[in-house]
């Protein structure tokens, strides 16, 4: 009999879970949740660790977990065979319910403290952003906070309900440190005050730099941060008076821009770099007295121009469709046509770029008032009818003026001038790394669709996904830092052995995906064929700082 013992990358995941001390923290907060008289009863901590293994390596719905774990060696999870057989969707679901209960509130605080200490994370700067987790189904029973409700959906599905997921990451490897789950109708500008208080309590300091998008930039939020001794870097929203005035100044006057920073394109090596410039504006502070720095990005300028061109093109298509409907049905009156034109221009936000004139021509028709064959002296009635048409043209002058504001955005901060413009720009440009965590959450980790009925268990599942992205980011941080320390510029981890300078956790774990050891039995003789790691696998274990003994 030949026995196969598959272990794959699970010993690496288990090693990092041990470094995070997850089992002890979960047991201390939630209890064991297991029957003391049953040897095969899974604890909450063991069930949660199995779920995290699944999320990171090969996500499947909860009802398929028992099938998924069956071919994997129990030792890879730190379990025995009895406990491995006890893994099922019901046990995992009850663990999620406990995770979302009041007992689990202190769990993530203790976990963050452990990660800060064990991995020596820097906390001088924290970046925050939110995304939405979208759900199919009514979830009518979801009434307690956080409630699954309709709101501004960032997945462009306003027809579906959602939860809002807020994430804080460090500037040291973009490691998620703290998270929040809000009701689906919660707006971003209302979450910052409570989030900052949580960060102060966790970090034990108030002078860290808090970085967020334009939703942070309300007068109340900025005043509360500044008065308490905190620091912030954000972007002024387009609705503020200072932004409108400066953009109008750009349209009407000449402004000289100075080179500030060049960032190469990371997506495509052949793409031109993103060049950032700044200028000396008349107003260098907001109405509240905070520093105001104007930046222009060449890449953003291209995107703004393309977006405006796309909107104009869509408006032209809709206006042509409207032209084909004129003089029929409800489009026989000029007032109705004008209303439809304005609706199209406003929906595409191109009212200042497209001029639409409603022209008409009058046609006369002679109508005989007597029935029968008309005669020369029969009375007639002249009927005049108007036929409308649209004359559409671009406002070239307005387009040229709008192009002067392309790529421009204002940074607002209360940091003093010891922080130069280039440094402030670098601080803000780290913000997309939060989006990278959200991207991984919705792509590799597949946070949705969620096959869970009870709202509390849904919230528990998102908590579990947070732990999974923490672990994945720690794996990436370890590899990238050791690459830099050992002066390794690239690793051949992509398909077809293509190199990458920034390996992600799926590519890091992939070389270990097929690891299996074999055992041959014949009567009383047992022959074992141990694992043999190749050079790439040994090098990856070294970069991960995982002892090779985990595969012995």
GITAPE-V247917 format. One record per run of one state. SS is the DSSP state (H for helix, E for strand, L for the rest). FROM is the first residue (numbers start at 1). TO is the last residue. Records with the same first field share a line. If there is no record, write none. Layout:
# GITAPE-V247917
SS=FROM-TO / FROM-TO
This chain:
# GITAPE-V247917
L=1-1 / 7-9 / 21-21 / 31-43 / 59-61 / 71-71 / 73-73 / 78-80 / 86-88 / 100-101 / 105-106 / 120-124 / 136-148 / 150-160 / 171-175 / 184-187 / 191-191 / 204-208 / 212-213 / 217-218 / 228-230 / 236-240 / 253-256 / 264-273 / 280-284 / 286-290 / 326-333 / 348-353 / 369-379 / 395-395 / 404-407 / 414-420 / 429-431 / 443-454 / 486-490 / 501-504 / 511-515 / 523-524 / 530-534 / 545-547 / 552-552
E=2-6 / 72-72 / 125-135 / 149-149 / 161-170 / 176-183 / 209-211 / 231-235 / 257-263 / 274-279 / 285-285 / 291-297 / 354-368 / 380-394 / 408-413 / 491-494 / 498-500 / 516-522 / 525-529
H=10-20 / 22-30 / 44-58 / 62-70 / 74-77 / 81-85 / 89-99 / 102-104 / 107-119 / 188-190 / 192-203 / 214-216 / 219-227 / 241-252 / 298-325 / 334-347 / 396-403 / 421-428 / 432-442 / 455-485 / 495-497 / 505-510 / 535-544 / 548-551
